[in-house]
Amino acid sequence: MSARRRVAIASGFLGLVLLPLPMAPILAPYPYAEQHREHPYEPPATIRLANARPYVETAGHRYPVRLFPGDGRLFGIDPPATIFLLGTDAYGRDVFSRMLYGGRVSLLAGLLAASLSLALGLTAGIAAGYFGGWTDRVLMRGGELVMSLPWLYLLLASRALLPLHIPPLEAILLPAALIGVLGWTRPARLIRGVILSGKERGFVQAARGFGAGHAYLIRRHLLPMTAGVVATQATILIPQYILAEMALSFLGLGVTEPVPSWGNMLTDARQYHALVLHTWLLAPGIAAVPVLLGFLLLAQAWHEKPSN
């Protein structure tokens, strides 16, 4: 199988597993914060068919599942019946709806953190590789210092300096910014190696001999050489940072209630009795598996592409 075909297959698989997340307002039967206090830890609904039409049976009555009920959602059910495809949590909130909205939050945090890391790494790597000398030494030694820092303690300290309750957008941006700032070193080192090799090539030396300036050489000749490294690093960093956001939110350092993320949704499963009796609370962790796998398959395909 050709490398291009592997990239296309991995991209298609990743797009398929990510497709429900931007469609959360349509696919989710309930708002993520809506509570059904009379249905705590409700098990997943059982959908049956009668005359090829789906329905949910409640208290001996059949309630049909309606497609496009008219409020912008894909499906719904008439009150007083409820439809919880993956059950509810302790507050009676629909796990399926929260999982879709929470996936968008975790994915957004991973994308923002990876974008920041790659932007800083690209800038530092090009500067270190192209100019060399003291610029190279300062940036690379600074990168080693960043790698040696206990990032978890930095996150704890930064969160402790903020108010207990902060707006949802700030709760997403804070861990993404901190993770991104601390993660620029690896892409910077790889990009530096590409620039060190690229600036010695004949066409770059020829362009310099004809009087091309630093900005032109970097923009026209050297920056395109880094495209493969940047693409591969993006597909590696995004799943890593999604997991980092989930871990921080699980520990209470990231996104806070009532805004869902896959991390803070898993906090309900920390209690043994909840995990044993209500296994559907693990749904966000299970949903993250194909997303992470899709990114890793795409990273492998991009990594193998130059050798084919």
Helices and strands as residue ranges (DSSP letters): H 3-18, H 24-27, E 48-50, E 53-58, E 61-67, E 75-77, H 95-131, H 133-148, H 151-160, H 168-182, H 185-198, H 202-209, H 214-217, I 218-222, G 223-226, H 227-250, H 262-265, G 266-270, H 272-277, G 279-282, H 283-304, G 305-307
